Amino acid sequence: MRYFIRQLVLNFGIDLQISRATSVDEIKVLLEKLYPLKIDKELIRVGSKKDGGYLVPDDFEDIEALFSPGVGNKQDFDLELAKKGIKIFMADASVEGPKINHNNFNFVKKFLGSIDNDLYISMEKWINENFLKDNKDLILQMDIEGSEYEVIYSIPKNILERFRIIIIEFHNLDLLWNRKFFYKCKNVFLKLLETHYVVHNHPNNCCPTLRKGNIEIPPVLEMTFYRKDRANVIGYVNEFPHKLDVECTAEKPLLLPKCWYKN
């Protein structure tokens, strides 16, 4: 219902957040920077063949660890990588631990955040306290219900560069029409783009898109980033969905809007 109300607000040209609205052109420029790029490595699905799996480049050699904040009901992605010999570090203060277990699983009952205290742990401390080898790469898979913006913005560049592959579920993107949120979100995307390319984008069909002009925004997106030094770019991805994509929920299927990729 809230997305229906926001769409009505947009149709009538009123900014729900009582601040100057972001222009269509500003959003278009940002989306163009996020066009997924085609690389010379195949994208494979890791994890469940249904919800709980993600598309990532097939490049796991010498990956030491996966950092996976936000422990949901499924650990298919974590388990498949654990079986490859990759250490799995999970964090979530809202649960007692993962639903399943493996010798490579490590869990801390804290939320990932930008500070360190009894409830939160920063990415820098989380990595450093596990004494990982400096010459080994990492993976980040993050679904933390809207806290991803604060977390990414707080991660030092030298730490971010350690992640060969980053998978993030971005939330509340329908608020891009609000100028304050737009600049927060833009700064996070630009930070990621300093070191990584977008190589895949998949909308979560949990809720409908919001449209204004020729811009259509899914509120929730699963995005895969790949570090630039590992990527040989051969063009833009111009066909969606990928053959390995599946819907996240039983709701109506949702295609990635054309304004989010080169076509």
MARSEMI-504067 format. One line per field, with one value per residue (C-alpha): residue number from 1; x, y, z. Coordinates in steps of 0.5 Angstrom, whole numbers. Layout:
REM MARSEMI-504067
seq <- c(NUM_...)
xx <- c(X_...)
yy <- c(Y_...)
zz <- c(Z_...)
***
This chain:
REM MARSEMI-504067
seq <- c(1_2_3_4_5_6_7_8_9_10_11_12_13_14_15_16_17_18_19_20_21_22_23_24_25_26_27_28_29_30_31_32_33_34_35_36_37_38_39_40_41_42_43_44_45_46_47_48_49_50_51_52_53_54_55_56_57_58_59_60_61_62_63_64_65_66_67_68_69_70_71_72_73_74_75_76_77_78_79_80_81_82_83_84_85_86_87_88_89_90_91_92_93_94_95_96_97_98_99_100_101_102_103_104_105_106_107_108_109_110_111_112_113_114_115_116_117_118_119_120_121_122_123_124_125_126_127_128_129_130_131_132_133_134_135_136_137_138_139_140_141_142_143_144_145_146_147_148_149_150_151_152_153_154_155_156_157_158_159_160_161_162_163_164_165_166_167_168_169_170_171_172_173_174_175_176_177_178_179_180_181_182_183_184_185_186_187_188_189_190_191_192_193_194_195_196_197_198_199_200_201_202_203_204_205_206_207_208_209_210_211_212_213_214_215_216_217_218_219_220_221_222_223_224_225_226_227_228_229_230_231_232_233_234_235_236_237_238_239_240_241_242_243_244_245_246_247_248_249_250_251_252_253_254_255_256_257_258_259_260_261_262_263)
xx <- c(0_6_8_2_1_8_6_0_4_9_4_1_8_8_15_12_19_17_24_25_25_30_30_29_35_39_37_38_45_46_43_48_54_51_49_52_58_59_66_70_68_62_56_54_49_51_46_39_36_30_31_37_42_46_49_57_63_66_72_74_81_85_79_80_73_66_63_56_52_45_43_36_32_37_44_45_50_54_54_56_62_64_64_69_74_72_71_64_64_56_54_47_44_37_38_42_46_45_39_44_52_58_66_67_62_63_58_58_52_52_50_54_55_59_61_64_60_56_51_55_61_65_67_74_74_71_76_82_80_80_87_86_92_93_95_88_82_75_67_62_55_50_43_42_35_37_43_48_48_51_56_59_60_64_68_76_78_83_78_73_79_80_73_74_66_61_53_49_41_39_33_28_31_24_26_31_26_27_34_37_36_39_45_46_45_49_55_55_54_60_64_63_65_71_74_69_64_57_56_49_43_36_30_27_19_17_14_12_16_15_15_16_17_22_25_22_25_24_25_29_35_40_47_53_60_67_73_76_83_80_75_76_70_68_62_55_50_44_39_35_33_39_38_40_35_29_24_25_18_11_9_8_15_19_23_29_27_30_33_37_42_44_40)
yy <- c(0_5_4_6_12_14_13_17_23_22_23_29_32_33_31_26_28_35_37_39_33_30_31_26_28_27_20_19_21_16_10_11_10_4_0_-7_-9_-15_-18_-24_-29_-33_-31_-37_-38_-39_-42_-44_-44_-40_-35_-35_-35_-30_-29_-28_-28_-35_-33_-36_-38_-36_-33_-34_-31_-29_-24_-24_-19_-21_-28_-30_-36_-39_-40_-44_-38_-39_-46_-47_-43_-46_-53_-50_-49_-41_-39_-36_-30_-28_-23_-21_-19_-21_-28_-33_-36_-39_-44_-49_-50_-52_-52_-46_-42_-37_-33_-26_-24_-16_-12_-9_-2_4_4_-1_-3_-9_-9_-6_-8_-4_-8_-6_-9_-15_-17_-15_-19_-25_-25_-26_-26_-19_-22_-26_-23_-23_-23_-19_-21_-16_-16_-11_-8_-1_0_-2_6_8_1_2_10_8_3_5_4_0_-5_-4_-6_-13_-15_-18_-19_-15_-17_-12_-12_-4_-2_4_6_9_14_17_22_25_30_28_21_21_24_19_14_17_18_10_8_13_10_3_5_8_0_-4_-5_-7_-13_-16_-12_-16_-13_-16_-17_-16_-9_-5_0_7_11_18_20_15_13_7_5_-2_-1_-7_-9_-14_-12_-15_-11_-14_-11_-7_-10_-17_-15_-15_-11_-13_-8_-7_-12_-11_-17_-18_-22_-27_-34_-36_-30_-33_-29_-27_-28_-31_-24_-22_-23_-16_-14_-10_-3_-1_5_1_-2_0_-2)
zz <- c(0_2_-5_-8_-4_-6_-14_-13_-10_-15_-20_-17_-17_-9_-5_0_4_5_1_-6_-10_-14_-22_-27_-30_-24_-23_-30_-30_-23_-27_-33_-28_-25_-32_-31_-35_-39_-37_-40_-34_-33_-28_-24_-19_-12_-7_-8_-15_-12_-7_-3_-9_-12_-19_-18_-23_-23_-20_-13_-13_-7_-4_4_7_6_10_11_15_16_18_14_14_9_9_2_-1_5_5_-2_-1_6_2_-3_3_4_12_13_18_20_24_26_33_32_32_36_30_23_22_19_21_18_21_17_20_25_28_32_35_33_28_23_23_23_30_35_42_45_40_33_30_24_18_20_27_24_19_23_29_25_23_16_11_8_1_0_-2_1_-1_2_2_5_6_13_11_10_14_8_6_13_13_6_7_14_11_9_2_3_7_1_-4_0_-3_-10_-10_-7_-7_-4_-3_-3_0_0_-7_-8_-4_-9_-11_-4_-5_2_1_-7_-5_1_-4_-10_-5_-3_-10_-13_-7_-9_-17_-15_-14_-17_-23_-23_-27_-25_-22_-20_-18_-12_-14_-6_-8_-15_-18_-18_-24_-26_-33_-36_-30_-26_-20_-16_-8_-7_-12_-11_-14_-16_-16_-18_-17_-23_-23_-24_-29_-37_-39_-46_-47_-43_-41_-45_-44_-37_-34_-34_-35_-28_-25_-21_-17_-10_-8_-10_-12_-19_-23_-24_-30_-29_-32_-38_-35_-31_-36_-43_-49)
***
